[in-house]
Amino acid sequence: MGNFITVSCLLLTLSWPAFLNILAYPVSRKLSIKISDYIVHVCAPRVFVILSMYKNFRLVGYKENKNLLPEQFLIISNHQSLMDIPLYMTFLRNKNLRFVAKDELSRHVPLVSEMLRAHEHCMIPRHGSPSLAMRTLDSFGKRVLLRKQIPVLFPEGTRSKDGSLGTFYAAGFRRLTDTLHLPVVVCALDGGYKINNIKNIMTNLHNGSYRVKVLNVFPAPEGKEAQVQLLENAKTLIHSQLAEWRSEKY
């Protein structure tokens, strides 16, 4: 019964803005942006309220270190689920976030695809040439700088199916930091891999949790050596935080 109520509430909350945005995007960019704003600022937090209310699923957003965040910065984080996007939108709801994602998310993903396109997130072509991917990052970096937005990059490049930390790829990070010259904020999240598909959502929601925390703020890295070192430090910090969380009984 709890699963039925949870799914029903989520459908009632998400289906109508998703449907409206599918209709709006091809004919009115302005209207699609307004609907996308509603999805980000209202629907994303409401999803976690519903999960908490009916399944006792907790979103744990640590306030520690949030006061250290500068006006504009680049976020790098581990990646576990498509739900990582609304997680960060809720955790940093007063920030205007823009994500680097694979372009397959820009098509046929209800609620998400039109929002990503309307808000001009960075959609990296999965089957394009490396030079096209780099040009896409360059254009994205210039755009977020001009608009004072907060770019979010998942250096693993793909979602972890079991929560383990994958390889951090440097090419995209280095290209983006070359354009941005912004401080780099390292964040860790955990719990998304447990709800990364419908079956897991139905079985792992009850009394579960989704954690996210700012770990450190690094000055903008200058040069290849500093960029690679920062990425290695970020992976070490995230690995340590995941180990600490998973050693706790909660």
N, C-alpha and C positions, 0 to 999 in steps of 0.2 A: 504493500500500500504506500509506503514511504517513497519508493522509487517512482510510482505512478504520479504522486503529488509533485515530486521534484521535477520530473520531466514535463508535466503539464504546466507548471509555473514557468519553467524555462522557455517552453514553446510560446506561451502567452506573452512573455517579456520580449523575446527575440524575433519571433516570426514576422510580425508586422513591419518593424523597421527594416528587416532584411528584404522583405517583399517590396516595400516602397522604394528602397534604394536600387533594387534591380530595375524598377520601372523608371526611376528618376535619372540614373546615371547617363543613359544614352541621349536624353533630351535636354537635361538642365544640370550643368556642372554646379551651379550655385545652389540649387536645391539639394543635390547629392551631398555637397559639403555640409549643409545644415543637418541632413539626416545622419551623416557620418559623425558629426560633432555630438549628436544625441547618443549614438552608439558608444562613443568613447567615454563621454562624461556621465551618462546615465545607465546605459545597459551594462557596461563592463563592471562597475561596482555592484550593480544589482544582482548580477550572476552570483557573486560571492555571498551576498546577503541571503539569497535563496538557498544556496548550498549550506550555509551555516544554520539557517532556520530549520530546514527539514532533514538534513543529514548530519548535523553537527560537524561539518567540514570547515576547518578554520583556515582563514587567510592570516598568516602571521607576518606582518610587515614591520621589521625592526626599525625603530626611530634612531637608534644609535648611528652616528656619523652623518645623518641626513643634514644636520646643520652645517656640515663642511662643504656641501655642494656649492660650486660656483654658479655664476649666472648662466653660463653655457658650457657644455662639456660633452664628451663622447662616453657612452656607456658600453662596456664589454661585459659579457655574462656567459655562463654556461646555458645550455638549451635542452629542454626536456619535453616540451609539449607545445602545440599550437596555443594552448591556454597561457603560455608565457607572455603573449602579447597583451591580453586583458589584465594579466597580473601586474605588469609594469605600468599599464595605464591607470590602474587603481592605486598602486603603491606610490606613484609619482603623479597624482592626478592634477597637480598645479603646474606641471611641466607639459610642454607641447612636444610630444615624442614622435620620432619618425624612425621606422625600423628598416633594416637591410634584410631582405627576404628573397627567396627564390620566386621567379615569376610564375611558377605553377600555382601559387596562392592567389594570384590576381585573376584567376578564372575558376568559376564553378565551385567556390567555397562559400556557402551561404553566410551572410552577415559580414564576412571578412573581405571578400574580393573587391566589391565596389568601394568599401571604406578605404582599403589600401590604395586603390587607384585614385579616388577622389581627393584624398589627402596627400597624394604624390609621395608615397613611401618609395624606397629604393628597391625595385624589382630586378634582380639579377637574372639574366637569361641562363637557363640551365644548360642548354645545348649550344649556346653561342660560343664564339671564340673568346679566349682570355682577354684580348684587346678590347672587345666589346664590353665585357664585364668591367674592365678598368675604366673605360670611358663613362659607363653608367655610374660608377662610384664617384668619378670626378664631378659629373654634373650634379649628382646628389649632394656632395660635399659643399659645392658652391651655393646650392639652393638653401640648405639648412643654415649655413652661415649667414646668408642675407636675411633670412626670415627669423633668425635667432631661435631656431628649433633645436631639440636635443636628439641627436642620432643614437641609435641603439644597434650594436653589432654583436652577433653570436659567432665567435671565431671558430667554433667547431664546424659550422657550416650546415649541420643537420641535427635533428633532434635525437637525443639519447633514448633508446628504447628501454633501458634498464636502470637509468640514472647514473651510470658510470661516466666519468669524465673522459671525453675523447681528445683527439689531437687538435691543438689550436693552430690554425693555418695563418701564416703571417702576411701573405700577399695582399689580401683585401684590407687588413688592418693597416699595413704600411702605406698603401695607396690613399686610404681615407685620412690618416693622420698627416700625410704630406700636404693634403688640401686644407684640412681643418686647423691645424696648429692649436688645438684645444686641450685643456686638461682631460685626463682619462680617468673615469670613475669605474672601479671594478666592483661588480655585484655578484652575489651568489644566490641561487634559488634551488629549492628542492621540494619534491612532491609531485611535480607535474607528470613525471613518467608513469605514475600510478593511475593517472586518469587520461591517458593519451589515446584511448579509443572507447567506443560505446560499451564494450564488455567490461573494461576496467572501471569506467565511470560507475556502472551499476554495482560492481562488487567491492570497489575500494574507497568509495566516497565516505561511508559512514565512519565518523570519528577520525577521519583523516586530516591532513594539514598540508598547506602549501606555504613554504617559507621563502622570504626574500630579504636580503640585507645588503646595505652598502658596506664594502670591506675597506676600501681605501681610495684616496684621490691622489693621482700622480700628476706632476706637471707635464705639459705637452712634450713628448719625446722628439728630439731632433736627430735625425740620421738613422741609418739602418741598425747600427749596433744598439742604440738606445731603444729603438722600437722593438727589436727582438727580445731584449732583456726585459722590457716592461711586460711583454706578452708572457714570458716565462714566469715572471713574478706573479702575474695575475692568475695563471693556472695553479701555481703553488698555493696562493691565498685561497682560491676557490676549493681546491682539493682539501685543504686543512679545515675549512668551514664545513664542508659536506661531512667529513669524518667526525667532526665535533657534534654536529646535529644528529648523526646516525648513531652515535654512542649514547645519546640521551634516551631515557625512557619517558615517552610522553603519549 
